[in-house]
Amino acid sequence: MYNLRRKQAIDSVVKKIKKLLVAKKTDEAKQLIPAAYKAFDKAAKEHTIQKGAADRKKSRLAKLVARTK
């Protein structure tokens, strides 16, 4: 139950960021990055996902936002 909740929190914030990037709203997407990091870190802390996986996904998300202009 808790794992599902944490995974859904990750998925929802990542989906919001990707939607904003498609709409070329980079500044708004950058403002959601801390929320995504928080969701990833919380999931890693509770062993829903592994720490390395959380770090990798955070890095890829940050790269995606930085690349999109």
Secondary structure as GFF3:
##gff-version 3
##sequence-region A 1 69
A	DSSP	alpha_helix	2	22	.	.	.	ID=ss1
A	DSSP	alpha_helix	26	45	.	.	.	ID=ss2
A	DSSP	alpha_helix	51	67	.	.	.	ID=ss3
###
